[in-house]
Amino acid sequence: MCESNVYLRNGNDEKLIMENVAAISPIGEDTFLLKGLLGESMEVKAIIADINLMGHKIILKAL
């Protein structure tokens, strides 16, 4: 499977905000729509800090 977990970084803290994310789409300035494997979705206002495809981990930095 190719899903990743998405974390939100705020300072030195990282919080898991969504598991099994299948797609991330930009929907506005510094805003992304996360789409999960089972159809769930979430809007996040952040910037991309790191994408580790081998580790299935995406880190977004809170604004």
Secondary structure, DSSP 8 states (H G I E B T S, - for coil): ---EEEEEEETTEEEEEEEEEEEEEEEETTEEEEEETTS-EEEEEEEEEEEETTTTEEEEEE-
